[in-house]
Amino acid sequence: MSKFGRPKTDTSAVTLRLHVDMLQAIDDIRREEADVPTRPEMIRRIIADWLDQKIQDSEE
């Protein structure tokens, strides 16, 4: 499981704006997680899951 706090130094910051409805949906989903991740961590998990799915789809 990943740790909270600042990501490793081999990362790059990404700044984006999200519609309040999307933020609410992210907050709702993250509160269902056992460890209640921060918003940035939840967004990283969502992106990682999406990328994994894209890779699986391309291998089929």
Gaussian input, Z-matrix of N, CA and C with variables (Angstrom, degrees):
# hf/3-21g

backbone

0 1
 N
 C     1     B1
 C     2     B2     1     A1
 N     3     B3     2     A2     1     D1
 C     4     B4     3     A3     2     D2
 C     5     B5     4     A4     3     D3
 N     6     B6     5     A5     4     D4
 C     7     B7     6     A6     5     D5
 C     8     B8     7     A7     6     D6
 N     9     B9     8     A8     7     D7
 C    10    B10     9     A9     8     D8
 C    11    B11    10    A10     9     D9
 N    12    B12    11    A11    10    D10
 C    13    B13    12    A12    11    D11
 C    14    B14    13    A13    12    D12
 N    15    B15    14    A14    13    D13
 C    16    B16    15    A15    14    D14
 C    17    B17    16    A16    15    D15
 N    18    B18    17    A17    16    D16
 C    19    B19    18    A18    17    D17
 C    20    B20    19    A19    18    D18
 N    21    B21    20    A20    19    D19
 C    22    B22    21    A21    20    D20
 C    23    B23    22    A22    21    D21
 N    24    B24    23    A23    22    D22
 C    25    B25    24    A24    23    D23
 C    26    B26    25    A25    24    D24
 N    27    B27    26    A26    25    D25
 C    28    B28    27    A27    26    D26
 C    29    B29    28    A28    27    D27
 N    30    B30    29    A29    28    D28
 C    31    B31    30    A30    29    D29
 C    32    B32    31    A31    30    D30
 N    33    B33    32    A32    31    D31
 C    34    B34    33    A33    32    D32
 C    35    B35    34    A34    33    D33
 N    36    B36    35    A35    34    D34
 C    37    B37    36    A36    35    D35
 C    38    B38    37    A37    36    D36
 N    39    B39    38    A38    37    D37
 C    40    B40    39    A39    38    D38
 C    41    B41    40    A40    39    D39
 N    42    B42    41    A41    40    D40
 C    43    B43    42    A42    41    D41
 C    44    B44    43    A43    42    D42
 N    45    B45    44    A44    43    D43
 C    46    B46    45    A45    44    D44
 C    47    B47    46    A46    45    D45
 N    48    B48    47    A47    46    D46
 C    49    B49    48    A48    47    D47
 C    50    B50    49    A49    48    D48
 N    51    B51    50    A50    49    D49
 C    52    B52    51    A51    50    D50
 C    53    B53    52    A52    51    D51
 N    54    B54    53    A53    52    D52
 C    55    B55    54    A54    53    D53
 C    56    B56    55    A55    54    D54
 N    57    B57    56    A56    55    D55
 C    58    B58    57    A57    56    D56
 C    59    B59    58    A58    57    D57
 N    60    B60    59    A59    58    D58
 C    61    B61    60    A60    59    D59
 C    62    B62    61    A61    60    D60
 N    63    B63    62    A62    61    D61
 C    64    B64    63    A63    62    D62
 C    65    B65    64    A64    63    D63
 N    66    B66    65    A65    64    D64
 C    67    B67    66    A66    65    D65
 C    68    B68    67    A67    66    D66
 N    69    B69    68    A68    67    D67
 C    70    B70    69    A69    68    D68
 C    71    B71    70    A70    69    D69
 N    72    B72    71    A71    70    D70
 C    73    B73    72    A72    71    D71
 C    74    B74    73    A73    72    D72
 N    75    B75    74    A74    73    D73
 C    76    B76    75    A75    74    D74
 C    77    B77    76    A76    75    D75
 N    78    B78    77    A77    76    D76
 C    79    B79    78    A78    77    D77
 C    80    B80    79    A79    78    D78
 N    81    B81    80    A80    79    D79
 C    82    B82    81    A81    80    D80
 C    83    B83    82    A82    81    D81
 N    84    B84    83    A83    82    D82
 C    85    B85    84    A84    83    D83
 C    86    B86    85    A85    84    D84
 N    87    B87    86    A86    85    D85
 C    88    B88    87    A87    86    D86
 C    89    B89    88    A88    87    D87
 N    90    B90    89    A89    88    D88
 C    91    B91    90    A90    89    D89
 C    92    B92    91    A91    90    D90
 N    93    B93    92    A92    91    D91
 C    94    B94    93    A93    92    D92
 C    95    B95    94    A94    93    D93
 N    96    B96    95    A95    94    D94
 C    97    B97    96    A96    95    D95
 C    98    B98    97    A97    96    D96
 N    99    B99    98    A98    97    D97
 C   100   B100    99    A99    98    D98
 C   101   B101   100   A100    99    D99
 N   102   B102   101   A101   100   D100
 C   103   B103   102   A102   101   D101
 C   104   B104   103   A103   102   D102
 N   105   B105   104   A104   103   D103
 C   106   B106   105   A105   104   D104
 C   107   B107   106   A106   105   D105
 N   108   B108   107   A107   106   D106
 C   109   B109   108   A108   107   D107
 C   110   B110   109   A109   108   D108
 N   111   B111   110   A110   109   D109
 C   112   B112   111   A111   110   D110
 C   113   B113   112   A112   111   D111
 N   114   B114   113   A113   112   D112
 C   115   B115   114   A114   113   D113
 C   116   B116   115   A115   114   D114
 N   117   B117   116   A116   115   D115
 C   118   B118   117   A117   116   D116
 C   119   B119   118   A118   117   D117
 N   120   B120   119   A119   118   D118
 C   121   B121   120   A120   119   D119
 C   122   B122   121   A121   120   D120
 N   123   B123   122   A122   121   D121
 C   124   B124   123   A123   122   D122
 C   125   B125   124   A124   123   D123
 N   126   B126   125   A125   124   D124
 C   127   B127   126   A126   125   D125
 C   128   B128   127   A127   126   D126
 N   129   B129   128   A128   127   D127
 C   130   B130   129   A129   128   D128
 C   131   B131   130   A130   129   D129
 N   132   B132   131   A131   130   D130
 C   133   B133   132   A132   131   D131
 C   134   B134   133   A133   132   D132
 N   135   B135   134   A134   133   D133
 C   136   B136   135   A135   134   D134
 C   137   B137   136   A136   135   D135
 N   138   B138   137   A137   136   D136
 C   139   B139   138   A138   137   D137
 C   140   B140   139   A139   138   D138
 N   141   B141   140   A140   139   D139
 C   142   B142   141   A141   140   D140
 C   143   B143   142   A142   141   D141
 N   144   B144   143   A143   142   D142
 C   145   B145   144   A144   143   D143
 C   146   B146   145   A145   144   D144
 N   147   B147   146   A146   145   D145
 C   148   B148   147   A147   146   D146
 C   149   B149   148   A148   147   D147
 N   150   B150   149   A149   148   D148
 C   151   B151   150   A150   149   D149
 C   152   B152   151   A151   150   D150
 N   153   B153   152   A152   151   D151
 C   154   B154   153   A153   152   D152
 C   155   B155   154   A154   153   D153
 N   156   B156   155   A155   154   D154
 C   157   B157   156   A156   155   D155
 C   158   B158   157   A157   156   D156
 N   159   B159   158   A158   157   D157
 C   160   B160   159   A159   158   D158
 C   161   B161   160   A160   159   D159
 N   162   B162   161   A161   160   D160
 C   163   B163   162   A162   161   D161
 C   164   B164   163   A163   162   D162
 N   165   B165   164   A164   163   D163
 C   166   B166   165   A165   164   D164
 C   167   B167   166   A166   165   D165
 N   168   B168   167   A167   166   D166
 C   169   B169   168   A168   167   D167
 C   170   B170   169   A169   168   D168
 N   171   B171   170   A170   169   D169
 C   172   B172   171   A171   170   D170
 C   173   B173   172   A172   171   D171
 N   174   B174   173   A173   172   D172
 C   175   B175   174   A174   173   D173
 C   176   B176   175   A175   174   D174
 N   177   B177   176   A176   175   D175
 C   178   B178   177   A177   176   D176
 C   179   B179   178   A178   177   D177

   B1=1.4571
   B2=1.5242
   B3=1.3052
   B4=1.4537
   B5=1.5203
   B6=1.3188
   B7=1.4601
   B8=1.5141
   B9=1.3168
   B10=1.4531
   B11=1.5178
   B12=1.2947
   B13=1.4486
   B14=1.5046
   B15=1.2846
   B16=1.4600
   B17=1.5286
   B18=1.3403
   B19=1.4641
   B20=1.5334
   B21=1.3383
   B22=1.4582
   B23=1.5273
   B24=1.3121
   B25=1.4577
   B26=1.5226
   B27=1.3302
   B28=1.4637
   B29=1.5317
   B30=1.3025
   B31=1.4611
   B32=1.5241
   B33=1.3168
   B34=1.4699
   B35=1.5211
   B36=1.2996
   B37=1.4574
   B38=1.5287
   B39=1.3169
   B40=1.4635
   B41=1.5231
   B42=1.3166
   B43=1.4557
   B44=1.5157
   B45=1.3201
   B46=1.4512
   B47=1.5126
   B48=1.3012
   B49=1.4629
   B50=1.5147
   B51=1.3198
   B52=1.4577
   B53=1.5146
   B54=1.3197
   B55=1.4578
   B56=1.5278
   B57=1.3010
   B58=1.4637
   B59=1.5377
   B60=1.3330
   B61=1.4689
   B62=1.5253
   B63=1.3337
   B64=1.4511
   B65=1.5296
   B66=1.3201
   B67=1.4653
   B68=1.5206
   B69=1.3133
   B70=1.4634
   B71=1.5225
   B72=1.3349
   B73=1.4628
   B74=1.5297
   B75=1.3356
   B76=1.4703
   B77=1.5216
   B78=1.3238
   B79=1.4638
   B80=1.5286
   B81=1.3269
   B82=1.4663
   B83=1.5218
   B84=1.3292
   B85=1.4651
   B86=1.5314
   B87=1.3249
   B88=1.4647
   B89=1.5239
   B90=1.3125
   B91=1.4714
   B92=1.5243
   B93=1.3253
   B94=1.4661
   B95=1.5277
   B96=1.3360
   B97=1.4640
   B98=1.5270
   B99=1.3299
   B100=1.4672
   B101=1.5247
   B102=1.3403
   B103=1.4601
   B104=1.5253
   B105=1.3186
   B106=1.4670
   B107=1.5373
   B108=1.3366
   B109=1.4642
   B110=1.5242
   B111=1.3140
   B112=1.4606
   B113=1.5278
   B114=1.3141
   B115=1.4724
   B116=1.5220
   B117=1.3434
   B118=1.4647
   B119=1.5353
   B120=1.3191
   B121=1.4694
   B122=1.5215
   B123=1.3288
   B124=1.4664
   B125=1.5186
   B126=1.3115
   B127=1.4641
   B128=1.5281
   B129=1.3547
   B130=1.4681
   B131=1.5197
   B132=1.3285
   B133=1.4738
   B134=1.5239
   B135=1.3193
   B136=1.4678
   B137=1.5260
   B138=1.3251
   B139=1.4658
   B140=1.5273
   B141=1.3363
   B142=1.4661
   B143=1.5290
   B144=1.3342
   B145=1.4706
   B146=1.5256
   B147=1.3260
   B148=1.4606
   B149=1.5237
   B150=1.3383
   B151=1.4580
   B152=1.5315
   B153=1.3286
   B154=1.4734
   B155=1.5170
   B156=1.3278
   B157=1.4671
   B158=1.5168
   B159=1.3195
   B160=1.4706
   B161=1.5301
   B162=1.3357
   B163=1.4607
   B164=1.5241
   B165=1.3388
   B166=1.4669
   B167=1.5116
   B168=1.3230
   B169=1.4622
   B170=1.5289
   B171=1.3350
   B172=1.4677
   B173=1.5254
   B174=1.3260
   B175=1.4674
   B176=1.5267
   B177=1.2955
   B178=1.4660
   B179=1.5071
   A1=108.15
   A2=116.80
   A3=120.18
   A4=110.98
   A5=113.69
   A6=120.56
   A7=109.73
   A8=115.27
   A9=120.82
   A10=108.90
   A11=116.11
   A12=120.47
   A13=112.00
   A14=115.03
   A15=122.00
   A16=110.36
   A17=116.68
   A18=119.65
   A19=111.57
   A20=115.41
   A21=120.82
   A22=110.16
   A23=115.79
   A24=120.13
   A25=113.29
   A26=118.44
   A27=120.21
   A28=111.40
   A29=116.34
   A30=122.13
   A31=109.79
   A32=115.18
   A33=121.40
   A34=108.67
   A35=116.07
   A36=120.98
   A37=109.72
   A38=115.11
   A39=122.24
   A40=106.46
   A41=115.84
   A42=120.55
   A43=108.15
   A44=116.53
   A45=119.87
   A46=110.09
   A47=114.33
   A48=120.98
   A49=107.83
   A50=115.77
   A51=121.71
   A52=108.92
   A53=115.42
   A54=120.54
   A55=108.57
   A56=115.97
   A57=121.21
   A58=111.60
   A59=117.89
   A60=119.92
   A61=111.51
   A62=116.69
   A63=120.52
   A64=110.38
   A65=116.70
   A66=120.05
   A67=111.21
   A68=116.86
   A69=120.60
   A70=110.53
   A71=116.63
   A72=120.45
   A73=110.57
   A74=117.03
   A75=120.59
   A76=110.29
   A77=117.19
   A78=121.05
   A79=111.17
   A80=116.98
   A81=120.42
   A82=111.18
   A83=116.30
   A84=120.56
   A85=110.72
   A86=117.27
   A87=119.04
   A88=111.96
   A89=117.51
   A90=120.32
   A91=111.82
   A92=116.90
   A93=120.97
   A94=111.99
   A95=116.89
   A96=121.70
   A97=109.19
   A98=115.67
   A99=120.66
   A100=112.25
   A101=116.87
   A102=120.14
   A103=113.84
   A104=119.28
   A105=125.70
   A106=110.87
   A107=115.41
   A108=119.08
   A109=112.34
   A110=115.20
   A111=120.33
   A112=108.36
   A113=116.42
   A114=119.75
   A115=111.58
   A116=118.06
   A117=117.45
   A118=112.67
   A119=116.77
   A120=119.68
   A121=110.50
   A122=117.54
   A123=119.90
   A124=110.34
   A125=117.40
   A126=120.93
   A127=109.62
   A128=117.49
   A129=119.94
   A130=110.66
   A131=117.86
   A132=121.29
   A133=111.31
   A134=115.90
   A135=120.00
   A136=109.79
   A137=116.51
   A138=120.30
   A139=110.31
   A140=117.45
   A141=120.67
   A142=110.73
   A143=117.22
   A144=120.97
   A145=110.86
   A146=117.04
   A147=121.65
   A148=110.53
   A149=116.32
   A150=120.41
   A151=111.24
   A152=116.79
   A153=120.32
   A154=110.66
   A155=116.61
   A156=120.87
   A157=111.02
   A158=117.77
   A159=121.44
   A160=111.05
   A161=116.47
   A162=120.83
   A163=110.54
   A164=116.55
   A165=120.37
   A166=111.37
   A167=117.18
   A168=121.37
   A169=111.32
   A170=115.98
   A171=119.17
   A172=112.02
   A173=117.21
   A174=121.53
   A175=111.64
   A176=117.84
   A177=120.74
   A178=112.34
   D1=143.96
   D2=-179.12
   D3=-78.67
   D4=155.50
   D5=-179.67
   D6=-92.81
   D7=157.03
   D8=175.03
   D9=-79.74
   D10=166.21
   D11=176.28
   D12=107.76
   D13=-168.49
   D14=-176.52
   D15=-65.86
   D16=133.87
   D17=177.82
   D18=-65.51
   D19=166.92
   D20=177.89
   D21=-55.43
   D22=159.29
   D23=-176.71
   D24=-73.63
   D25=-9.95
   D26=178.16
   D27=-88.93
   D28=28.18
   D29=179.79
   D30=-114.75
   D31=167.69
   D32=176.27
   D33=-125.13
   D34=141.49
   D35=177.92
   D36=-74.41
   D37=142.94
   D38=176.18
   D39=-129.71
   D40=123.37
   D41=178.73
   D42=-107.65
   D43=129.93
   D44=177.41
   D45=-147.10
   D46=158.84
   D47=176.13
   D48=-108.89
   D49=137.97
   D50=178.94
   D51=-123.80
   D52=143.81
   D53=176.83
   D54=-61.89
   D55=146.61
   D56=-176.86
   D57=-57.34
   D58=-32.40
   D59=177.67
   D60=-65.98
   D61=-37.86
   D62=178.74
   D63=-68.87
   D64=-40.74
   D65=176.67
   D66=-61.86
   D67=-39.82
   D68=178.88
   D69=-63.95
   D70=-41.74
   D71=178.34
   D72=-63.33
   D73=-42.01
   D74=177.78
   D75=-63.23
   D76=-44.15
   D77=178.67
   D78=-61.45
   D79=-41.50
   D80=178.94
   D81=-62.20
   D82=-43.23
   D83=-178.70
   D84=-68.69
   D85=-42.18
   D86=-176.91
   D87=-67.32
   D88=-29.28
   D89=178.47
   D90=-70.92
   D91=-16.72
   D92=176.77
   D93=-82.64
   D94=-14.39
   D95=179.15
   D96=-74.97
   D97=146.32
   D98=-178.39
   D99=-61.57
   D100=-35.39
   D101=-176.71
   D102=-98.22
   D103=2.41
   D104=-178.16
   D105=40.19
   D106=76.74
   D107=-178.74
   D108=-68.46
   D109=161.95
   D110=174.29
   D111=-68.05
   D112=165.87
   D113=176.25
   D114=-56.11
   D115=-50.08
   D116=-179.63
   D117=-59.00
   D118=-40.99
   D119=179.08
   D120=-64.92
   D121=-40.70
   D122=179.08
   D123=-64.02
   D124=-40.53
   D125=178.38
   D126=-63.84
   D127=-41.00
   D128=176.36
   D129=-60.53
   D130=-42.10
   D131=179.36
   D132=-64.42
   D133=-42.29
   D134=179.73
   D135=-62.15
   D136=-45.35
   D137=-179.81
   D138=-65.20
   D139=-42.95
   D140=179.08
   D141=-60.47
   D142=-43.44
   D143=177.80
   D144=-62.59
   D145=-42.01
   D146=179.66
   D147=-63.40
   D148=-45.12
   D149=179.26
   D150=-63.10
   D151=-42.71
   D152=177.40
   D153=-58.95
   D154=-42.96
   D155=179.28
   D156=-64.68
   D157=-42.14
   D158=178.37
   D159=-61.21
   D160=-41.48
   D161=178.22
   D162=-64.27
   D163=-44.44
   D164=178.00
   D165=-61.75
   D166=-42.29
   D167=179.99
   D168=-63.52
   D169=-37.61
   D170=-178.30
   D171=-74.16
   D172=-20.58
   D173=179.36
   D174=-84.38
   D175=-13.30
   D176=-177.74
   D177=-80.39

